[in-house]
Amino acid sequence: MLGMKLVVTEGARAGERLTLTGDLTRLGRSPSCDVIFPDTMVSGVHARLVIGAEAVSLEDLGSTNGSVVVRAGQRLVVEGSPAGRTQLEPGDEIELGGPGAGGVRFQVQLEPEQPEAQVLSLRRIEEIPTVSGSALRDTELLLALRTIDQRLQEPEDLLGVLTAVADAALTLTPRASHATLSLSDAPDPRRPPPAPVFLPMVTRTRGTGGAMLTPEEPIPMARSVLRRVLKERAAVLAADVTSEGLGSDSLLGASIQSTIGVPLWRGEEILGVLQVDSRGIPATFDTSDLDVLSVLASNASLAVSNARLLQHLSSMERRLQGEVHYLKDRARPGQREARLIGNSAPMVALLEKLEKVVDTRVPVLIEGETGTGKELIAAALHHRSRRHAKLLVAQNCAALPEALLESELFGHRRGAFTGATEDRRGLFELADGGTLFLDEIAELPLSLQAKLLRVLQEGEVRPLGATSTRRVDVRIVTATHRSLAREVAEGRFRQDLYYRLEVFPLQVPPLRERGADIALLASHFLQTYALEFGKPVAGFSQEALAALGAYEWPGNVRELQNEVQRAVIEVEPGGIVHAALLGPKLRRTEELLTRAGVTRGSLREMTEQMERWFLQQALREHAGNKTAAAKALGITREGLHKKLRQLGMS
């Protein structure tokens, strides 16, 4: 399968037919993508198409609005990981950014299957010997193989090992012009995906004077040979296309005169494929070339397997070190899911809205007054989602000066600034696969707003002092007690970033609008602090509950929490929290209850009595003028009429 075509049916490029030939095709709005879709709901680097040996697959790259494969009327959501890759079938349609305005929809038309390569010779994996067990009779060749085997142990990184293998293949086959190594894209070498895709990792060519070079542009491979190696689990020598009439367009299109493909393996798993070609020169390989490359692959397989495992372990070690550092020095409440308490109508509505967005990738903006519990909502959003196994990382944007905040978010390299004595991963990298909660987002400096916008658009971060970027899959949740719309209007917040963050806003109600939840929250905090202080407390008196319910709580849930904590400290072991133990502001409320003549009853009954008294006082002070009374009470005339009807006073 040499290539494919995209037929765009919806979006800014509707009606276009695009021809693709690369193994990886990145799709998105960014100029760095192979196919650029300018549609507004498409992310900077949104998704990629991967051409495998047998099929084409679609992967989402952590886009904001997701990718969907529409197949026979069913919508298949594509997850942002190789394990969640969706293999395409004829007739599939792909949506990037969702259906409708701002998204894009296209079909993938696969090229017809090319003829299988004509095989001249074949060595199955179980028939391939090691250097020590080789039947080769050429002493110089055996010595060269042993020398190469030693050199394969020298590189410390995977790229170095792959380059050494490709160079060794060119050294051992003087008639070859190109050597390419493809590896399975399994993210964890111990747990490959069900249908791995083999992607070119390293290509080396023979330059003038025999020097080994890396070409500037990708070199197309003979896919028919790659398919045969994987199917037969064998080393394959393919015929010379000019003399044997091999009808594979993948060979003819690359001007390949002859090719050998050999597998790299570990046990039953094929790790990769080494392909050696002669291109544009009249040279044909024979079985001796097949034998020597098979022996090379036998020994190189172990080196590649070890290098890949070490790369994986090193990556995991860096990640774990960063997570341990964060959890040790920066961990905040919310790493465990906090219990969201509330039966009031505003809280029920909020939780219903939250459930609709937990398993999407869209950014969530949590708005609400100080102390309403915005961070607890962010924690619930994370722990109820599929990302719950990864970190929830939180940062208050108002807590650090700009220079330190930039390093904290994006990380830095050693020497990036005075005091940067070692590399440090930023919070975006620590939260990779999880959630990053940015509290007080309105306080983020304008210069950092531009960098945050880039992460949202491109899915990439660049640490301070680094020359390259790193892809991250992070869900962004932000919070603010200020109006971002007003901040945009006054020039303190970027409009484009505001539109990116406010995809799905959640409004956390103030405690004064959650009257039915005050007693529940107070009882929860009472039990929490009684357990923490080791002091049994019998509960609240009716007078205390009435005072708690009548207070306006300008500090919201946080103020209630602090009030209950202080009361638990004050109360005698086993005693009841009565009104006299409450703070001065709440005691004034208790005095007001006495003046209003509120009689004992349930919290709701006493609250209604208090409201009725306030309304009577306001109407009396304004001689029955409802407009003036409503203004004094801070409500509309319609709101006053509604309240009077509810209390039977109209």
C-alpha positions in Angstrom: 0.0 0.0 0.0 1.9 3.0 -1.3 -0.4 5.9 -0.4 -3.9 7.3 -0.1 -6.1 10.2 -0.9 -8.2 12.4 1.3 -11.5 13.7 -0.1 -12.7 16.6 2.0 -16.5 16.8 2.1 -17.1 19.4 4.8 -15.1 22.4 6.1 -13.0 25.2 4.7 -11.3 22.8 2.2 -14.5 21.0 1.1 -14.3 19.6 -2.4 -10.5 19.2 -2.4 -8.7 15.8 -3.1 -5.4 15.5 -1.4 -2.8 12.8 -2.2 -0.6 11.5 0.6 2.5 9.3 0.4 4.2 9.5 3.8 4.0 6.9 6.5 2.8 9.5 9.0 0.5 12.4 8.1 -0.2 15.0 10.7 -3.5 16.8 10.5 -4.4 20.2 12.1 -4.4 24.0 11.9 -0.7 24.4 12.6 1.7 25.2 9.7 3.9 22.4 10.9 1.2 19.8 9.9 1.4 17.8 6.7 -2.2 18.6 5.9 -3.5 22.0 7.2 -7.2 22.4 8.0 -7.9 26.1 9.0 -11.3 25.2 10.5 -11.8 26.8 14.0 -12.7 23.7 15.9 -9.6 21.8 14.7 -6.6 21.8 17.1 -3.1 22.9 16.1 -1.9 19.4 15.8 -5.1 17.5 15.9 -4.6 13.9 14.7 -2.4 11.7 12.4 -2.9 9.1 9.8 -0.5 6.1 10.0 0.2 3.9 7.1 1.0 0.4 8.3 2.1 -2.7 6.5 -1.5 -3.8 5.9 -3.8 -0.9 6.7 -4.2 2.8 7.6 -5.1 3.9 11.1 -6.2 7.2 12.7 -4.8 8.5 16.0 -6.0 11.5 17.9 -3.1 13.6 19.3 -4.8 15.0 22.3 -7.0 17.4 20.4 -9.4 19.7 22.2 -12.6 18.7 20.4 -11.8 15.1 19.5 -11.7 12.9 16.5 -14.5 10.5 15.3 -14.6 7.8 12.7 -18.1 7.4 11.2 -18.7 3.9 10.1 -22.1 2.6 8.8 -23.9 5.2 10.8 -22.0 4.6 14.0 -19.6 7.2 15.5 -16.4 5.7 16.9 -14.5 8.1 19.2 -10.7 7.9 18.7 -8.7 8.0 21.9 -5.4 9.9 22.0 -3.0 6.9 22.4 -1.6 4.2 20.2 -3.6 1.6 22.1 -6.8 3.5 21.2 -5.8 3.7 17.5 -8.8 3.1 15.1 -8.0 1.1 11.9 -9.8 2.5 8.9 -12.0 0.6 6.6 -13.4 1.4 3.1 -16.3 3.8 3.3 -15.2 5.3 6.6 -15.6 9.1 7.1 -13.5 11.1 9.6 -14.6 14.1 11.6 -12.1 16.4 13.3 -13.4 19.0 15.7 -16.9 17.6 15.8 -19.8 17.8 13.3 -21.1 21.1 12.0 -19.6 24.5 11.8 -15.9 24.8 12.6 -15.1 21.1 12.1 -13.9 19.2 9.1 -15.1 15.9 7.5 -13.3 13.8 4.9 -13.0 10.3 3.5 -9.8 8.3 3.1 -9.5 6.5 -0.2 -6.9 3.8 0.0 -4.7 2.9 -2.9 -5.4 -0.6 -4.4 -3.4 -3.4 -2.9 -0.1 -3.9 -4.7 1.1 -7.3 -5.8 3.2 -9.3 -3.3 6.9 -9.3 -3.9 8.4 -12.2 -5.8 10.7 -13.9 -3.3 14.0 -15.5 -4.5 15.1 -16.7 -1.1 13.8 -16.9 2.4 15.2 -17.6 5.9 12.7 -18.1 8.7 13.5 -16.8 12.1 14.1 -20.2 13.6 16.6 -20.9 10.8 18.7 -17.8 11.4 21.9 -18.5 13.4 24.0 -16.2 15.7 27.5 -15.2 14.8 29.0 -18.0 16.9 26.7 -20.5 15.3 27.0 -19.2 11.7 27.7 -21.5 8.8 29.5 -18.7 7.0 32.9 -19.8 5.7 34.3 -16.4 5.0 36.8 -15.8 7.9 37.0 -12.0 7.2 33.2 -11.7 7.2 33.0 -13.6 10.5 35.6 -11.3 12.0 33.7 -8.3 10.7 30.5 -9.6 12.2 32.1 -10.1 15.6 33.6 -6.6 15.5 30.2 -5.1 14.6 28.6 -7.2 17.4 30.9 -5.5 19.9 30.2 -2.0 18.4 26.4 -2.5 18.8 27.0 -2.6 22.6 28.6 0.9 22.7 25.7 3.3 22.0 23.7 4.2 25.1 20.6 5.4 23.3 18.1 3.7 21.0 18.9 6.1 18.0 22.6 5.3 18.4 21.9 1.6 18.3 19.7 1.8 15.2 22.2 4.0 13.4 25.0 1.5 14.2 22.8 -1.4 12.9 22.1 0.4 9.6 25.7 1.3 9.1 26.7 -2.3 9.8 24.2 -3.5 7.2 25.8 -1.2 4.5 29.3 -2.3 5.6 28.4 -6.0 5.2 26.6 -5.5 1.8 28.9 -3.4 -0.4 26.4 -3.4 -3.3 23.7 -1.7 -1.1 23.0 2.0 -1.4 20.3 2.4 1.4 19.5 0.8 4.7 16.3 1.5 6.7 15.2 0.3 10.1 11.5 0.3 11.0 10.3 -0.4 14.5 6.9 -1.4 15.9 5.3 1.7 17.5 4.4 -0.2 20.7 4.6 2.4 23.5 5.8 -0.2 26.0 8.0 -2.9 24.5 6.7 -5.4 27.0 3.1 -4.8 26.0 2.7 -4.2 22.3 -0.7 -3.1 20.9 -2.9 -5.7 19.2 -2.0 -4.5 15.7 1.4 -2.7 15.8 2.4 -0.3 13.0 6.0 -0.4 11.8 7.4 3.1 11.2 10.8 4.0 9.7 13.1 5.2 12.4 16.5 5.5 10.7 17.7 5.6 7.1 21.4 5.6 6.2 22.8 6.0 2.7 26.3 5.4 1.2 27.9 8.7 0.3 31.0 9.5 -1.7 34.1 7.8 -0.4 32.0 5.2 1.5 30.8 7.6 4.2 27.5 6.7 5.9 25.0 9.6 5.7 21.5 10.4 6.9 19.3 11.7 4.0 17.6 15.1 4.4 14.3 13.8 3.1 12.4 10.6 4.0 13.1 7.6 1.8 10.1 5.6 0.6 10.3 1.9 1.5 9.4 -1.3 -0.4 6.2 -2.0 1.5 5.5 -5.3 -0.4 8.8 -6.7 1.1 7.9 -5.3 4.6 4.6 -7.1 4.4 6.2 -10.4 3.3 8.8 -10.3 6.2 6.0 -9.8 8.7 3.7 -12.4 7.2 6.3 -15.1 6.9 8.3 -14.1 10.0 11.4 -14.6 7.8 14.3 -12.8 6.1 13.4 -12.2 2.5 15.4 -11.6 -0.7 13.3 -10.0 -3.4 13.9 -10.2 -7.1 15.6 -7.6 -9.3 12.6 -5.6 -10.7 14.2 -5.0 -14.1 15.3 -8.6 -14.8 12.7 -10.6 -13.0 9.6 -8.5 -13.7 8.6 -7.9 -10.1 5.4 -5.9 -10.5 5.4 -4.0 -7.2 4.8 -0.3 -7.6 6.5 0.3 -4.2 9.7 -1.1 -5.7 9.4 0.5 -9.1 8.4 3.9 -7.7 11.6 3.9 -5.5 13.8 2.8 -8.4 14.9 -0.2 -6.3 16.9 -2.7 -8.2 17.0 -5.4 -5.5 16.0 -5.5 -1.8 16.5 -7.6 1.3 14.2 -7.4 4.4 15.2 -9.1 7.6 13.2 -9.1 10.9 14.5 -8.1 14.3 12.8 -10.2 17.0 12.6 -11.2 20.6 10.8 -14.4 21.3 7.5 -14.4 19.4 7.4 -10.6 19.0 8.8 -8.9 15.9 10.5 -5.7 17.1 11.3 -4.2 13.7 12.5 -4.8 10.1 15.8 -4.0 8.5 15.6 -3.3 4.8 18.6 -3.0 2.5 18.2 -1.7 -1.1 20.2 -1.0 -4.2 18.6 2.0 -5.8 19.4 3.4 -9.2 22.5 1.1 -9.8 22.6 -2.2 -11.6 23.3 -4.4 -8.6 21.5 -7.5 -7.5 21.8 -9.2 -4.0 22.3 -12.9 -3.7 21.8 -15.5 -0.9 25.2 -14.7 0.6 24.0 -11.2 1.3 20.8 -12.6 2.8 22.7 -14.9 5.0 25.1 -12.3 6.4 22.3 -9.8 7.0 20.3 -12.5 8.8 23.2 -13.2 11.1 23.5 -9.4 11.7 19.8 -9.2 12.6 20.0 -12.1 14.9 22.6 -10.3 17.1 21.2 -6.8 16.5 17.8 -7.9 17.8 19.1 -8.2 21.3 20.8 -4.8 21.2 17.7 -3.1 19.8 15.5 -4.8 22.4 17.7 -3.8 25.3 18.1 -0.2 24.0 14.3 0.2 23.6 13.7 -1.2 27.1 16.3 1.1 28.6 14.7 4.0 26.8 11.3 3.1 28.2 12.7 2.6 31.7 14.6 5.9 31.6 11.5 7.7 30.5 9.5 6.1 33.3 12.3 6.9 35.8 12.2 10.6 34.8 8.5 10.7 35.0 8.4 9.0 38.4 11.1 11.3 39.8 9.1 14.3 38.7 5.9 12.9 40.2 7.7 12.1 43.5 9.2 15.5 43.6 5.8 17.1 43.0 3.9 14.9 45.4 6.5 15.4 48.1 7.0 19.2 47.8 3.9 20.5 46.0 1.0 18.1 46.5 -2.2 19.9 47.3 -5.7 18.8 48.4 -7.4 17.1 45.5 -5.1 14.2 44.8 -7.8 12.2 46.4 -11.3 12.8 45.2 -13.1 15.1 47.7 -16.7 14.4 48.5 -19.0 17.0 46.9 -21.7 17.7 49.4 -25.0 19.3 48.5 -28.6 18.5 47.7 -29.7 22.1 46.8 -31.1 22.8 43.3 -28.0 24.8 42.3 -25.6 22.1 43.3 -27.6 19.3 41.6 -27.7 21.3 38.4 -23.9 21.9 38.7 -23.1 18.2 39.2 -25.4 17.2 36.3 -23.5 19.6 34.0 -20.1 18.3 35.3 -21.0 14.7 34.4 -21.6 15.7 30.8 -18.0 16.9 30.4 -15.9 14.5 32.5 -14.8 12.2 29.7 -14.3 14.8 27.0 -11.0 16.6 26.3 -12.5 20.1 26.2 -11.0 22.7 28.5 -13.3 23.6 31.5 -13.5 27.1 33.1 -14.7 27.0 36.6 -16.1 30.4 37.8 -17.3 31.3 41.2 -16.6 33.5 44.2 -13.7 33.0 46.5 -14.2 30.0 48.8 -16.9 28.3 46.8 -14.9 25.1 46.3 -13.7 25.5 42.7 -10.6 23.3 43.3 -12.9 20.5 44.6 -14.9 20.7 41.4 -11.6 20.4 39.4 -10.6 17.4 41.5 -14.0 15.8 41.0 -13.7 16.4 37.2 -10.3 14.7 37.2 -11.1 11.7 39.4 -14.4 10.9 37.6 -12.7 10.9 34.2 -10.6 8.3 32.4 -7.5 10.3 33.4 -8.0 9.4 37.1 -5.0 7.0 37.1 -2.6 9.9 36.2 -1.7 13.0 38.2 -4.0 16.0 39.0 -1.5 18.9 39.2 -2.6 22.2 40.6 -1.0 25.7 40.4 -2.3 29.0 41.6 -1.3 31.6 39.0 -1.3 34.4 41.6 1.1 32.6 43.9 4.4 33.1 42.0 6.1 35.9 40.2 6.2 35.7 36.4 9.7 34.3 36.0 9.2 31.5 38.5 5.7 30.7 37.3 7.1 30.2 33.7 9.7 27.8 34.9 7.1 26.0 37.2 4.7 25.5 34.3 7.0 24.7 31.4 10.2 23.5 33.2 13.8 24.5 32.4 17.1 23.2 31.2 20.3 23.4 33.2 21.9 26.8 32.7 18.7 28.5 31.4 19.0 31.1 34.1 21.0 31.9 37.2 20.4 29.1 39.8 19.2 26.6 37.2 21.8 23.9 38.2 19.9 21.0 36.8 17.1 20.1 34.4 13.6 20.4 35.9 10.4 19.1 34.4 7.5 21.6 34.3 3.9 20.9 35.6 2.7 20.3 32.0 5.1 17.4 31.7 4.2 16.1 35.1 0.5 16.2 34.2 1.1 14.4 30.9 -1.9 12.0 30.5 -3.7 13.7 33.4 -5.1 17.1 34.4 -3.5 20.5 35.0 -5.6 22.8 37.2 -4.7 26.5 36.9 -6.4 28.4 39.7 -6.8 32.2 39.5 -6.2 32.1 35.7 -7.1 35.8 35.4 -3.8 36.6 37.2 -1.7 34.9 34.5 0.7 37.4 33.0 0.1 38.3 29.3 3.4 36.8 28.2 2.6 33.5 29.7 -1.0 33.7 28.3 0.6 33.5 24.8 2.6 30.4 25.8 -0.5 28.7 27.3 -2.4 29.4 24.1 0.4 27.6 22.2 0.1 24.5 24.4 -3.7 24.5 23.8 -3.2 24.9 20.0 -0.2 22.7 19.4 -0.1 20.3 22.3 3.6 21.0 22.8 5.7 22.7 25.5 9.2 24.2 25.3 11.1 24.3 28.6 13.2 27.4 29.3 16.6 27.1 27.6 15.5 24.1 25.5 15.9 24.0 21.7 13.1 21.5 21.0 9.5 21.0 22.1 7.8 18.0 23.7 4.3 16.8 23.1 2.0 16.5 26.1 -1.5 15.2 26.5 -2.9 17.3 29.3 -6.5 18.3 30.1 -6.6 22.0 31.1 -9.0 23.0 33.9 -8.9 26.7 34.9 -10.7 28.7 37.6 -11.2 32.3 38.5 -13.3 34.4 40.9 -13.2 37.3 38.5 -15.1 37.8 35.2 -12.7 36.8 32.4 -15.1 38.5 29.9 -14.5 41.8 31.8 -10.8 41.2 31.9 -10.8 40.7 28.1 -12.8 43.9 27.6 -10.3 45.9 29.7 -7.3 44.4 27.9 -5.8 42.4 30.7 -6.6 39.0 29.2 -6.1 37.7 25.7 -9.4 37.2 23.8 -8.1 34.2 21.8 -7.1 32.4 25.0 -10.4 33.3 26.6 -12.3 31.6 23.8 -10.1 28.5 24.1 -10.6 28.2 27.8 -14.3 29.0 28.0 -15.4 26.0 25.9 -17.4 24.6 28.8 -17.9 27.0 31.7 -19.1 25.7 35.1 -20.5 28.2 37.5 -20.1 27.3 41.2 -23.0 28.9 43.2 -22.2 30.9 46.3 -23.2 29.4 49.7 -25.9 32.0 50.2 -27.7 30.5 47.3 -27.4 27.0 48.7 -29.4 27.4 51.9 -30.4 23.7 52.0 -26.8 22.7 52.0 -25.5 24.7 55.0 -26.6 22.2 57.6 -25.2 19.3 55.6 -21.8 21.1 55.1 -21.7 22.1 58.8 -22.3 18.6 60.0 -19.7 17.2 57.6 -17.0 19.7 58.9 -18.1 19.0 62.5 -17.4 15.2 62.0 -14.2 15.9 60.1 -12.6 18.1 62.8 -14.0 16.1 65.7 -12.1 13.1 64.3 -9.0 15.1 63.5 -8.8 16.6 67.0 -9.9 13.4 68.8 -12.8 15.2 70.5 -16.3 13.8 70.3 -19.0 16.4 69.6 -22.7 15.8 70.0 -23.8 18.2 67.2 -25.4 21.7 66.8 -28.2 23.2 68.7 -31.2 24.5 66.8 -30.2 28.1 67.6 -26.7 27.5 66.2 -28.1 26.0 63.0 -30.5 28.9 62.7 -27.7 31.4 63.0 -25.6 29.4 60.4 -28.6 29.4 58.0 -29.4 33.1 58.4 -25.8 34.3 57.8 -24.8 35.6 54.3 -21.4 33.8 54.2 -19.4 36.3 52.1 -16.4 33.9 52.4 -18.6 31.0 51.2 -17.8 27.3 52.1 -14.3 28.1 53.2 -15.6 30.6 55.8 -18.2 28.0 57.0 -15.4 25.4 57.3 -13.2 27.8 59.4 -16.2 28.7 61.6 -16.9 25.0 62.4 -13.3 24.2 63.0 -13.1 27.0 65.6 -16.3 25.9 67.2 -15.0 22.3 67.6 -11.9 23.7 69.3 -14.1 25.7 71.7 -16.7 23.1 72.6 -16.2 20.7 75.5 -15.7 17.0 74.7 -19.1 15.4 74.1 -20.8 18.8 74.2 -23.2 20.5 71.8 -22.2 23.5 69.6 -24.6 26.2 70.7 -25.0 29.7 69.4 -22.8 31.3 72.1 -19.8 29.3 70.7 -20.1 30.8 67.3 -18.1 33.8 66.1 -19.2 37.5 66.8 -20.7 37.9 63.3 -22.9 34.8 63.7 -23.8 35.8 67.3 -25.1 39.1 65.9 -27.3 37.0 63.6 -28.6 35.1 66.7 -29.5 38.4 68.3 -31.3 39.4 65.2 -33.3 36.1 65.3 -34.4 37.0 68.8 -35.5 40.5 67.7 -37.4 39.0 64.8 -39.3 36.7 67.2 -38.2 33.5 65.4 -39.6 30.5 67.1 -37.9 27.1 67.4 -38.5 24.7 64.4 -36.7 23.3 61.5 -34.0 25.3 59.7 -36.3 25.9 56.8 -39.1 27.1 59.0 -36.9 29.4 61.0 -35.3 30.8 57.7 -38.8 31.5 56.3 -39.7 33.4 59.5 -36.6 35.4 59.2 -37.2 36.3 55.6 -40.8 37.3 56.4 -39.5 39.6 59.1 -37.0 41.3 56.8 -39.6 41.8 54.1 -42.1 43.4 56.7 -39.3 45.7 58.0 -38.4 46.8 54.4 -42.0 47.5 53.5 -42.6 49.3 56.7 -39.5 51.5 56.3 -40.6 52.5 52.8 -44.3 53.1 53.5 -45.3 50.1 51.5 -43.5 51.3 48.3 -42.4 47.9 46.8 -40.0 49.4 44.3 -38.1 51.2 47.1 -38.2 48.2 49.4 -36.9 45.9 46.6 -34.0 48.3 46.0 -33.1 48.4 49.7 -33.2 44.6 49.8 -31.0 44.3 46.7 -33.5 42.4 44.6 -35.8 43.3 41.7 -39.4 44.3 42.1 -40.3 41.1 40.3 -38.1 39.2 42.8 -39.9 40.9 45.7 -43.3 39.9 44.4 -42.2 36.3 43.9 -40.8 36.1 47.4 -44.0 37.6 48.9 -46.1 35.0 47.0 -43.9 32.2 48.3 -44.3 33.4 51.9 -48.0 34.0 51.5 -47.7 37.8 52.0 -49.0 39.1 48.7 
